[in-house]
Amino acid sequence: MKLKALIIEDNEQNMYMLSFLLEKNNYEVFQAFNGLDGIKVAKECSPDVILLDIQLPEMDGYQIAREFRQRNDFNHIPIIAVTSHAMVGDREKAMASGANGYIEKPIDPDNFIQKMESYFTAELLQRRN
Ligand code: MN
Protein backbone atom coordinates (compact mmCIF):
# COMPACT_ATOMS: atom_id res chain seq x y z
CA MET A 1 0.00 0.00 0.00
CA LYS A 2 1.04 3.61 -0.45
CA LEU A 3 2.49 5.22 2.64
CA LYS A 4 1.64 8.86 3.27
CA ALA A 5 4.55 11.25 3.67
CA LEU A 6 4.11 14.78 4.97
CA ILE A 7 6.90 17.17 3.97
CA ILE A 8 7.31 20.34 6.04
CA GLU A 9 9.81 22.49 4.13
CA ASP A 10 9.86 26.18 3.22
CA ASN A 11 12.30 25.98 0.31
CA GLU A 12 10.52 25.44 -3.02
CA GLN A 13 13.39 23.56 -4.65
CA ASN A 14 13.86 21.20 -1.72
CA MET A 15 10.11 20.65 -1.57
CA TYR A 16 10.08 19.82 -5.26
CA MET A 17 13.02 17.43 -4.98
CA LEU A 18 11.66 15.60 -1.92
CA SER A 19 8.17 15.32 -3.43
CA PHE A 20 9.58 14.00 -6.69
CA LEU A 21 11.70 11.34 -4.97
CA LEU A 22 8.89 10.21 -2.69
CA GLU A 23 6.29 10.02 -5.45
CA LYS A 24 8.70 8.12 -7.66
CA ASN A 25 9.04 5.62 -4.82
CA ASN A 26 5.29 5.12 -4.50
CA TYR A 27 4.58 7.46 -1.59
CA GLU A 28 1.54 9.70 -1.39
CA VAL A 29 2.89 13.18 -0.70
CA PHE A 30 1.40 15.99 1.39
CA GLN A 31 3.11 19.36 1.61
CA ALA A 32 3.31 22.17 4.15
CA PHE A 33 5.55 25.23 3.95
CA ASN A 34 5.51 26.12 7.66
CA GLY A 35 4.94 24.48 11.04
CA LEU A 36 1.37 25.57 11.71
CA ASP A 37 0.29 24.41 8.30
CA GLY A 38 2.25 21.19 8.88
CA ILE A 39 0.25 20.42 12.02
CA LYS A 40 -3.02 21.25 10.23
CA VAL A 41 -2.17 19.04 7.24
CA ALA A 42 -1.06 16.22 9.57
CA LYS A 43 -4.49 16.26 11.24
CA GLU A 44 -6.14 16.03 7.83
CA CYS A 45 -3.97 13.36 6.22
CA SER A 46 -2.68 11.19 9.15
CA PRO A 47 0.81 10.75 7.68
CA ASP A 48 2.90 7.57 8.09
CA VAL A 49 6.12 9.61 8.12
CA ILE A 50 6.98 13.29 8.54
CA LEU A 51 10.00 14.87 6.84
CA LEU A 52 10.85 18.00 8.73
CA ASP A 53 13.08 20.88 7.75
CA ILE A 54 14.69 22.55 10.77
CA GLN A 55 15.14 26.11 9.49
CA LEU A 56 11.59 27.32 8.98
CA PRO A 57 9.82 30.68 9.46
CA GLU A 58 8.09 31.27 12.82
CA MET A 59 8.22 27.84 14.50
CA ASP A 60 11.49 26.01 13.80
CA GLY A 61 11.68 22.27 13.25
CA TYR A 62 12.65 21.56 16.86
CA GLN A 63 9.49 23.26 18.10
CA ILE A 64 7.38 21.46 15.52
CA ALA A 65 8.84 18.07 16.50
CA ARG A 66 8.05 18.80 20.16
CA GLU A 67 4.48 19.80 19.21
CA PHE A 68 3.94 16.51 17.40
CA ARG A 69 5.37 14.52 20.29
CA GLN A 70 2.99 16.18 22.75
CA ARG A 71 -0.03 15.11 20.73
CA ASN A 72 -1.35 11.61 21.36
CA ASP A 73 -2.49 11.21 17.78
CA PHE A 74 0.99 11.92 16.38
CA ASN A 75 3.44 10.85 19.04
CA HIS A 76 4.19 7.49 17.37
CA ILE A 77 4.79 8.79 13.81
CA PRO A 78 8.40 8.75 12.62
CA ILE A 79 9.80 12.25 12.21
CA ILE A 80 12.93 12.59 10.09
CA ALA A 81 14.75 15.92 10.37
CA VAL A 82 16.13 16.99 6.98
CA THR A 83 18.48 19.87 7.45
CA SER A 84 21.43 21.82 6.12
CA HIS A 85 21.86 23.17 9.62
CA ALA A 86 24.56 20.59 10.21
CA MET A 87 26.58 21.85 13.12
CA VAL A 88 27.94 19.87 16.02
CA GLY A 89 25.07 19.00 18.33
CA ASP A 90 22.30 19.48 15.77
CA ARG A 91 21.57 15.80 15.45
CA GLU A 92 21.34 15.50 19.24
CA LYS A 93 19.11 18.56 19.40
CA ALA A 94 16.80 17.15 16.73
CA MET A 95 16.64 13.77 18.48
CA ALA A 96 16.03 15.44 21.86
CA SER A 97 13.12 17.33 20.28
CA GLY A 98 11.53 14.04 19.28
CA ALA A 99 12.89 13.29 15.80
CA ASN A 100 13.65 9.62 15.03
CA GLY A 101 16.17 10.32 12.32
CA TYR A 102 18.35 12.97 10.81
CA ILE A 103 19.39 13.43 7.16
CA GLU A 104 21.75 16.17 6.06
CA LYS A 105 21.22 18.39 3.04
CA PRO A 106 22.09 18.61 0.25
CA ILE A 107 19.81 15.68 -0.48
CA ASP A 108 21.43 12.85 -2.43
CA PRO A 109 18.69 11.57 -4.76
CA ASP A 110 20.44 8.21 -5.09
CA ASN A 111 20.14 7.24 -1.45
CA PHE A 112 17.63 9.56 0.22
CA ILE A 113 14.75 7.06 0.29
CA GLN A 114 17.02 4.32 1.59
CA LYS A 115 18.29 6.61 4.37
CA MET A 116 14.76 7.66 5.28
CA GLU A 117 13.49 4.08 5.40
CA SER A 118 16.43 3.02 7.57
CA TYR A 119 14.62 4.89 10.37
CA PHE A 120 11.33 3.03 9.85
CA THR A 121 10.11 0.31 12.18
CA ALA A 122 9.79 -3.21 10.74
CA GLU A 123 6.01 -2.80 10.96
CA LEU A 124 6.07 0.34 8.82
CA LEU A 125 8.43 -1.21 6.26
CA GLN A 126 6.07 -4.14 5.95
CA ARG A 127 3.12 -1.88 5.26
CA ARG A 128 5.15 -0.21 2.53
CA ASN A 129 5.25 -3.41 0.46
MN1 MN B 1 14.20 25.86 5.50
Backbone and ligand atoms as CSV (ligand in chain L), in Angstrom:
chain,resi,resn,atom,element,x,y,z
A,1,MET,N,N,0.838,-1.202,0.000
A,1,MET,CA,C,0.000,0.000,0.000
A,1,MET,C,C,0.870,1.248,0.000
A,2,LYS,N,N,0.284,2.354,-0.439
A,2,LYS,CA,C,1.037,3.606,-0.450
A,2,LYS,C,C,1.128,4.189,0.960
A,3,LEU,N,N,2.332,4.513,1.371
A,3,LEU,CA,C,2.487,5.222,2.635
A,3,LEU,C,C,2.344,6.715,2.377
A,4,LYS,N,N,1.838,7.422,3.394
A,4,LYS,CA,C,1.644,8.863,3.268
A,4,LYS,C,C,2.798,9.602,3.928
A,5,ALA,N,N,3.435,10.465,3.152
A,5,ALA,CA,C,4.552,11.250,3.669
A,5,ALA,C,C,4.168,12.726,3.698
A,6,LEU,N,N,4.322,13.334,4.847
A,6,LEU,CA,C,4.108,14.781,4.973
A,6,LEU,C,C,5.473,15.465,4.970
A,7,ILE,N,N,5.660,16.409,4.040
A,7,ILE,CA,C,6.902,17.169,3.965
A,7,ILE,C,C,6.638,18.571,4.504
A,8,ILE,N,N,7.407,18.973,5.522
A,8,ILE,CA,C,7.309,20.342,6.039
A,8,ILE,C,C,8.631,21.020,5.687
A,9,GLU,N,N,8.584,21.909,4.733
A,9,GLU,CA,C,9.810,22.487,4.135
A,9,GLU,C,C,9.436,23.823,3.500
A,10,ASP,N,N,10.214,24.859,3.751
A,10,ASP,CA,C,9.864,26.183,3.216
A,10,ASP,C,C,10.574,26.505,1.900
A,11,ASN,N,N,11.563,25.700,1.538
A,11,ASN,CA,C,12.303,25.985,0.312
A,11,ASN,C,C,11.670,25.241,-0.866
A,12,GLU,N,N,11.261,26.000,-1.880
A,12,GLU,CA,C,10.518,25.437,-3.018
A,12,GLU,C,C,11.291,24.320,-3.719
A,13,GLN,N,N,12.580,24.556,-3.922
A,13,GLN,CA,C,13.386,23.561,-4.649
A,13,GLN,C,C,13.530,22.268,-3.860
A,14,ASN,N,N,13.769,22.405,-2.557
A,14,ASN,CA,C,13.865,21.200,-1.722
A,14,ASN,C,C,12.529,20.474,-1.669
A,15,MET,N,N,11.450,21.248,-1.578
A,15,MET,CA,C,10.108,20.647,-1.566
A,15,MET,C,C,9.867,19.861,-2.855
A,16,TYR,N,N,10.267,20.460,-3.967
A,16,TYR,CA,C,10.077,19.821,-5.264
A,16,TYR,C,C,10.868,18.514,-5.332
A,17,MET,N,N,12.120,18.594,-4.928
A,17,MET,CA,C,13.017,17.431,-4.982
A,17,MET,C,C,12.513,16.297,-4.087
A,18,LEU,N,N,12.147,16.630,-2.849
A,18,LEU,CA,C,11.661,15.602,-1.916
A,18,LEU,C,C,10.362,14.976,-2.427
A,19,SER,N,N,9.460,15.819,-2.927
A,19,SER,CA,C,8.167,15.318,-3.434
A,19,SER,C,C,8.390,14.385,-4.615
A,20,PHE,N,N,9.273,14.799,-5.508
A,20,PHE,CA,C,9.584,13.999,-6.690
A,20,PHE,C,C,10.119,12.612,-6.294
A,21,LEU,N,N,11.090,12.605,-5.383
A,21,LEU,CA,C,11.700,11.338,-4.968
A,21,LEU,C,C,10.685,10.421,-4.285
A,22,LEU,N,N,9.870,11.018,-3.427
A,22,LEU,CA,C,8.886,10.206,-2.692
A,22,LEU,C,C,7.822,9.641,-3.629
A,23,GLU,N,N,7.334,10.491,-4.528
A,23,GLU,CA,C,6.289,10.022,-5.448
A,23,GLU,C,C,6.823,8.927,-6.364
A,24,LYS,N,N,8.054,9.117,-6.809
A,24,LYS,CA,C,8.702,8.120,-7.657
A,24,LYS,C,C,8.823,6.776,-6.942
A,25,ASN,N,N,8.919,6.846,-5.613
A,25,ASN,CA,C,9.042,5.622,-4.817
A,25,ASN,C,C,7.704,5.205,-4.194
A,26,ASN,N,N,6.619,5.621,-4.844
A,26,ASN,CA,C,5.290,5.122,-4.500
A,26,ASN,C,C,4.731,5.659,-3.175
A,27,TYR,N,N,5.180,6.828,-2.763
A,27,TYR,CA,C,4.583,7.463,-1.588
A,27,TYR,C,C,3.511,8.456,-2.038
A,28,GLU,N,N,2.506,8.628,-1.186
A,28,GLU,CA,C,1.540,9.697,-1.392
A,28,GLU,C,C,2.055,10.903,-0.604
A,29,VAL,N,N,2.212,12.032,-1.301
A,29,VAL,CA,C,2.893,13.184,-0.700
A,29,VAL,C,C,1.912,14.283,-0.288
A,30,PHE,N,N,2.130,14.818,0.904
A,30,PHE,CA,C,1.399,15.992,1.394
A,30,PHE,C,C,2.435,17.045,1.747
A,31,GLN,N,N,2.112,18.301,1.445
A,31,GLN,CA,C,3.109,19.364,1.611
A,31,GLN,C,C,2.632,20.438,2.572
A,32,ALA,N,N,3.582,20.989,3.329
A,32,ALA,CA,C,3.307,22.171,4.145
A,32,ALA,C,C,4.574,23.015,4.143
A,33,PHE,N,N,4.390,24.329,4.064
A,33,PHE,CA,C,5.545,25.228,3.951
A,33,PHE,C,C,5.911,25.914,5.265
A,34,ASN,N,N,5.150,25.623,6.326
A,34,ASN,CA,C,5.512,26.124,7.660
A,34,ASN,C,C,4.920,25.187,8.714
A,35,GLY,N,N,5.302,25.404,9.961
A,35,GLY,CA,C,4.935,24.480,11.036
A,35,GLY,C,C,3.446,24.417,11.323
A,36,LEU,N,N,2.804,25.573,11.393
A,36,LEU,CA,C,1.368,25.575,11.715
A,36,LEU,C,C,0.578,24.838,10.655
A,37,ASP,N,N,0.944,25.096,9.404
A,37,ASP,CA,C,0.292,24.414,8.304
A,37,ASP,C,C,0.607,22.910,8.372
A,38,GLY,N,N,1.841,22.593,8.751
A,38,GLY,CA,C,2.246,21.191,8.878
A,38,GLY,C,C,1.367,20.435,9.868
A,39,ILE,N,N,1.077,21.061,10.991
A,39,ILE,CA,C,0.250,20.416,12.015
A,39,ILE,C,C,-1.184,20.263,11.502
A,40,LYS,N,N,-1.664,21.285,10.802
A,40,LYS,CA,C,-3.019,21.254,10.227
A,40,LYS,C,C,-3.122,20.126,9.186
A,41,VAL,N,N,-2.138,20.064,8.291
A,41,VAL,CA,C,-2.168,19.036,7.240
A,41,VAL,C,C,-2.037,17.641,7.859
A,42,ALA,N,N,-1.222,17.516,8.903
A,42,ALA,CA,C,-1.060,16.216,9.569
A,42,ALA,C,C,-2.388,15.719,10.126
A,43,LYS,N,N,-3.170,16.639,10.700
A,43,LYS,CA,C,-4.491,16.261,11.243
A,43,LYS,C,C,-5.395,15.767,10.118
A,44,GLU,N,N,-5.277,16.391,8.953
A,44,GLU,CA,C,-6.142,16.028,7.826
A,44,GLU,C,C,-5.726,14.718,7.176
A,45,CYS,N,N,-4.410,14.489,7.045
A,45,CYS,CA,C,-3.967,13.358,6.219
A,45,CYS,C,C,-3.466,12.147,7.011
A,46,SER,N,N,-3.255,12.285,8.346
A,46,SER,CA,C,-2.681,11.186,9.148
A,46,SER,C,C,-1.479,10.543,8.455
A,47,PRO,N,N,-0.354,11.255,8.408
A,47,PRO,CA,C,0.812,10.745,7.677
A,47,PRO,C,C,1.430,9.524,8.361
A,48,ASP,N,N,2.135,8.707,7.558
A,48,ASP,CA,C,2.898,7.571,8.094
A,48,ASP,C,C,4.316,7.988,8.446
A,49,VAL,N,N,4.779,9.076,7.826
A,49,VAL,CA,C,6.118,9.608,8.121
A,49,VAL,C,C,6.095,11.118,7.878
A,50,ILE,N,N,6.874,11.838,8.699
A,50,ILE,CA,C,6.977,13.289,8.537
A,50,ILE,C,C,8.432,13.644,8.262
A,51,LEU,N,N,8.663,14.348,7.145
A,51,LEU,CA,C,9.997,14.866,6.835
A,51,LEU,C,C,9.996,16.335,7.226
A,52,LEU,N,N,10.923,16.692,8.080
A,52,LEU,CA,C,10.852,17.998,8.734
A,52,LEU,C,C,12.129,18.800,8.542
A,53,ASP,N,N,11.990,19.918,7.847
A,53,ASP,CA,C,13.083,20.881,7.753
A,53,ASP,C,C,13.263,21.509,9.144
A,54,ILE,N,N,14.475,21.928,9.453
A,54,ILE,CA,C,14.691,22.553,10.767
A,54,ILE,C,C,14.588,24.073,10.681
A,55,GLN,N,N,15.199,24.650,9.638
A,55,GLN,CA,C,15.137,26.112,9.495
A,55,GLN,C,C,13.872,26.493,8.745
A,56,LEU,N,N,12.891,26.957,9.517
A,56,LEU,CA,C,11.587,27.319,8.977
A,56,LEU,C,C,11.174,28.663,9.582
A,57,PRO,N,N,10.290,29.411,8.888
A,57,PRO,CA,C,9.820,30.676,9.457
A,57,PRO,C,C,8.945,30.423,10.689
A,58,GLU,N,N,8.880,31.362,11.580
A,58,GLU,CA,C,8.091,31.270,12.820
A,58,GLU,C,C,8.543,30.097,13.688
A,59,MET,N,N,7.794,28.999,13.708
A,59,MET,CA,C,8.225,27.836,14.500
A,59,MET,C,C,9.362,27.126,13.776
A,60,ASP,N,N,10.453,26.804,14.478
A,60,ASP,CA,C,11.487,26.011,13.804
A,60,ASP,C,C,11.163,24.521,13.942
A,61,GLY,N,N,11.948,23.705,13.272
A,61,GLY,CA,C,11.677,22.268,13.246
A,61,GLY,C,C,11.723,21.625,14.626
A,62,TYR,N,N,12.578,22.132,15.506
A,62,TYR,CA,C,12.650,21.561,16.860
A,62,TYR,C,C,11.316,21.752,17.579
A,63,GLN,N,N,10.781,22.969,17.470
A,63,GLN,CA,C,9.486,23.262,18.104
A,63,GLN,C,C,8.384,22.394,17.522
A,64,ILE,N,N,8.425,22.243,16.189
A,64,ILE,CA,C,7.384,21.458,15.525
A,64,ILE,C,C,7.459,19.996,15.973
A,65,ALA,N,N,8.671,19.457,16.048
A,65,ALA,CA,C,8.838,18.065,16.504
A,65,ALA,C,C,8.276,17.913,17.922
A,66,ARG,N,N,8.573,18.871,18.785
A,66,ARG,CA,C,8.045,18.797,20.160
A,66,ARG,C,C,6.521,18.849,20.178
A,67,GLU,N,N,5.949,19.720,19.329
A,67,GLU,CA,C,4.479,19.804,19.213
A,67,GLU,C,C,3.885,18.444,18.845
A,68,PHE,N,N,4.464,17.809,17.829
A,68,PHE,CA,C,3.939,16.511,17.401
A,68,PHE,C,C,4.057,15.484,18.525
A,69,ARG,N,N,5.162,15.518,19.238
A,69,ARG,CA,C,5.372,14.518,20.288
A,69,ARG,C,C,4.434,14.711,21.468
A,70,GLN,N,N,3.932,15.925,21.644
A,70,GLN,CA,C,2.993,16.181,22.746
A,70,GLN,C,C,1.576,15.745,22.406
A,71,ARG,N,N,1.317,15.479,21.141
A,71,ARG,CA,C,-0.030,15.112,20.729
A,71,ARG,C,C,-0.162,13.603,20.643
A,72,ASN,N,N,-1.168,13.070,21.331
A,72,ASN,CA,C,-1.347,11.614,21.362
A,72,ASN,C,C,-1.525,11.013,19.978
A,73,ASP,N,N,-2.203,11.757,19.102
A,73,ASP,CA,C,-2.494,11.214,17.779
A,73,ASP,C,C,-1.257,11.167,16.879
A,74,PHE,N,N,-0.208,11.875,17.236
A,74,PHE,CA,C,0.988,11.916,16.378
A,74,PHE,C,C,2.249,11.432,17.063
A,75,ASN,N,N,2.180,11.063,18.325
A,75,ASN,CA,C,3.443,10.848,19.040
A,75,ASN,C,C,4.191,9.586,18.611
A,76,HIS,N,N,3.531,8.725,17.802
A,76,HIS,CA,C,4.191,7.494,17.367
A,76,HIS,C,C,4.723,7.596,15.929
A,77,ILE,N,N,4.418,8.698,15.235
A,77,ILE,CA,C,4.788,8.787,13.810
A,77,ILE,C,C,6.277,9.132,13.672
A,78,PRO,N,N,6.999,8.401,12.796
A,78,PRO,CA,C,8.405,8.749,12.616
A,78,PRO,C,C,8.586,10.157,12.045
A,79,ILE,N,N,9.457,10.899,12.671
A,79,ILE,CA,C,9.800,12.249,12.206
A,79,ILE,C,C,11.273,12.219,11.822
A,80,ILE,N,N,11.553,12.557,10.562
A,80,ILE,CA,C,12.934,12.594,10.088
A,80,ILE,C,C,13.306,14.051,9.839
A,81,ALA,N,N,14.268,14.560,10.596
A,81,ALA,CA,C,14.755,15.921,10.373
A,81,ALA,C,C,15.617,15.914,9.116
A,82,VAL,N,N,15.356,16.873,8.219
A,82,VAL,CA,C,16.134,16.994,6.977
A,82,VAL,C,C,16.680,18.406,6.974
A,83,THR,N,N,17.980,18.529,7.184
A,83,THR,CA,C,18.483,19.866,7.447
A,83,THR,C,C,19.895,20.140,6.948
A,84,SER,N,N,20.098,21.366,6.522
A,84,SER,CA,C,21.431,21.818,6.122
A,84,SER,C,C,22.119,22.477,7.317
A,85,HIS,N,N,21.403,22.501,8.404
A,85,HIS,CA,C,21.858,23.175,9.618
A,85,HIS,C,C,22.803,22.258,10.381
A,86,ALA,N,N,23.773,21.675,9.622
A,86,ALA,CA,C,24.555,20.592,10.208
A,86,ALA,C,C,25.752,21.099,10.998
A,87,MET,N,N,25.497,21.454,12.231
A,87,MET,CA,C,26.577,21.850,13.120
A,87,MET,C,C,26.662,20.809,14.229
A,88,VAL,N,N,27.779,20.827,14.931
A,88,VAL,CA,C,27.939,19.866,16.019
A,88,VAL,C,C,26.785,20.045,17.000
A,89,GLY,N,N,26.156,18.942,17.361
A,89,GLY,CA,C,25.067,19.003,18.331
A,89,GLY,C,C,23.690,19.089,17.711
A,90,ASP,N,N,23.609,19.350,16.408
A,90,ASP,CA,C,22.295,19.485,15.773
A,90,ASP,C,C,21.520,18.179,15.755
A,91,ARG,N,N,22.230,17.106,15.467
A,91,ARG,CA,C,21.574,15.802,15.446
A,91,ARG,C,C,20.979,15.508,16.834
A,92,GLU,N,N,21.781,15.752,17.863
A,92,GLU,CA,C,21.337,15.502,19.236
A,92,GLU,C,C,20.134,16.368,19.575
A,93,LYS,N,N,20.206,17.636,19.117
A,93,LYS,CA,C,19.105,18.563,19.396
A,93,LYS,C,C,17.824,18.103,18.699
A,94,ALA,N,N,17.967,17.639,17.470
A,94,ALA,CA,C,16.798,17.147,16.727
A,94,ALA,C,C,16.219,15.905,17.411
A,95,MET,N,N,17.094,14.997,17.821
A,95,MET,CA,C,16.636,13.772,18.481
A,95,MET,C,C,15.989,14.102,19.829
A,96,ALA,N,N,16.586,15.044,20.556
A,96,ALA,CA,C,16.030,15.441,21.862
A,96,ALA,C,C,14.657,16.090,21.691
A,97,SER,N,N,14.412,16.698,20.533
A,97,SER,CA,C,13.120,17.333,20.276
A,97,SER,C,C,12.064,16.313,19.863
A,98,GLY,N,N,12.504,15.080,19.603
A,98,GLY,CA,C,11.533,14.036,19.279
A,98,GLY,C,C,11.686,13.433,17.897
A,99,ALA,N,N,12.684,13.900,17.123
A,99,ALA,CA,C,12.892,13.289,15.798
A,99,ALA,C,C,13.450,11.871,15.970
A,100,ASN,N,N,13.126,10.989,15.024
A,100,ASN,CA,C,13.645,9.622,15.029
A,100,ASN,C,C,14.890,9.492,14.180
A,101,GLY,N,N,15.046,10.420,13.238
A,101,GLY,CA,C,16.166,10.321,12.322
A,101,GLY,C,C,16.603,11.697,11.865
A,102,TYR,N,N,17.733,11.716,11.180
A,102,TYR,CA,C,18.352,12.975,10.810
A,102,TYR,C,C,19.090,12.761,9.489
A,103,ILE,N,N,18.714,13.534,8.461
A,103,ILE,CA,C,19.387,13.426,7.161
A,103,ILE,C,C,19.884,14.805,6.771
A,104,GLU,N,N,21.161,14.875,6.403
A,104,GLU,CA,C,21.752,16.168,6.061
A,104,GLU,C,C,21.496,16.551,4.617
A,105,LYS,N,N,21.275,17.842,4.396
A,105,LYS,CA,C,21.224,18.390,3.044
A,105,LYS,C,C,22.652,18.743,2.650
A,106,PRO,N,N,23.016,18.812,1.373
A,106,PRO,CA,C,22.088,18.611,0.252
A,106,PRO,C,C,21.630,17.161,0.134
A,107,ILE,N,N,20.395,17.003,-0.333
A,107,ILE,CA,C,19.806,15.681,-0.482
A,107,ILE,C,C,20.493,14.942,-1.626
A,108,ASP,N,N,20.873,13.700,-1.372
A,108,ASP,CA,C,21.432,12.855,-2.427
A,108,ASP,C,C,20.289,12.003,-2.979
A,109,PRO,N,N,19.858,12.287,-4.219
A,109,PRO,CA,C,18.690,11.570,-4.760
A,109,PRO,C,C,18.904,10.063,-4.866
A,110,ASP,N,N,20.164,9.639,-4.932
A,110,ASP,CA,C,20.445,8.211,-5.093
A,110,ASP,C,C,20.232,7.403,-3.815
A,111,ASN,N,N,20.313,8.054,-2.667
A,111,ASN,CA,C,20.138,7.241,-1.446
A,111,ASN,C,C,19.195,7.851,-0.409
A,112,PHE,N,N,18.491,8.912,-0.775
A,112,PHE,CA,C,17.634,9.564,0.216
A,112,PHE,C,C,16.554,8.624,0.771
A,113,ILE,N,N,15.857,7.919,-0.135
A,113,ILE,CA,C,14.753,7.059,0.290
A,113,ILE,C,C,15.272,5.939,1.209
A,114,GLN,N,N,16.398,5.393,0.798
A,114,GLN,CA,C,17.020,4.321,1.594
A,114,GLN,C,C,17.377,4.813,3.002
A,115,LYS,N,N,17.946,6.025,3.055
A,115,LYS,CA,C,18.290,6.610,4.367
A,115,LYS,C,C,17.034,6.823,5.201
A,116,MET,N,N,16.006,7.391,4.569
A,116,MET,CA,C,14.763,7.662,5.285
A,116,MET,C,C,14.175,6.366,5.840
A,117,GLU,N,N,14.127,5.334,4.989
A,117,GLU,CA,C,13.491,4.081,5.400
A,117,GLU,C,C,14.318,3.326,6.440
A,118,SER,N,N,15.606,3.667,6.550
A,118,SER,CA,C,16.429,3.022,7.575
A,118,SER,C,C,15.951,3.408,8.979
A,119,TYR,N,N,15.157,4.466,9.070
A,119,TYR,CA,C,14.616,4.887,10.373
A,119,TYR,C,C,13.223,4.331,10.634
A,120,PHE,N,N,12.674,3.582,9.685
A,120,PHE,CA,C,11.327,3.032,9.847
A,120,PHE,C,C,11.363,1.802,10.758
A,121,THR,N,N,10.255,1.558,11.428
A,121,THR,CA,C,10.107,0.312,12.176
A,121,THR,C,C,9.836,-0.812,11.168
A,122,ALA,N,N,10.051,-2.049,11.600
A,122,ALA,CA,C,9.789,-3.209,10.739
A,122,ALA,C,C,8.318,-3.204,10.315
A,123,GLU,N,N,7.455,-2.807,11.229
A,123,GLU,CA,C,6.009,-2.797,10.959
A,123,GLU,C,C,5.702,-1.816,9.825
A,124,LEU,N,N,6.321,-0.666,9.857
A,124,LEU,CA,C,6.073,0.344,8.820
A,124,LEU,C,C,6.650,-0.109,7.467
A,125,LEU,N,N,7.824,-0.700,7.502
A,125,LEU,CA,C,8.435,-1.211,6.263
A,125,LEU,C,C,7.561,-2.280,5.618
A,126,GLN,N,N,6.945,-3.082,6.459
A,126,GLN,CA,C,6.065,-4.144,5.951
A,126,GLN,C,C,4.847,-3.566,5.258
A,127,ARG,N,N,4.307,-2.514,5.839
A,127,ARG,CA,C,3.121,-1.881,5.262
A,127,ARG,C,C,3.441,-1.196,3.947
A,128,ARG,N,N,4.706,-0.867,3.756
A,128,ARG,CA,C,5.146,-0.210,2.527
A,128,ARG,C,C,5.030,-1.159,1.330
A,129,ASN,N,N,5.184,-2.454,1.580
A,129,ASN,CA,C,5.249,-3.410,0.463
A,129,ASN,C,C,3.871,-3.937,0.058
L,1,MN,MN,MN,14.202,25.857,5.496
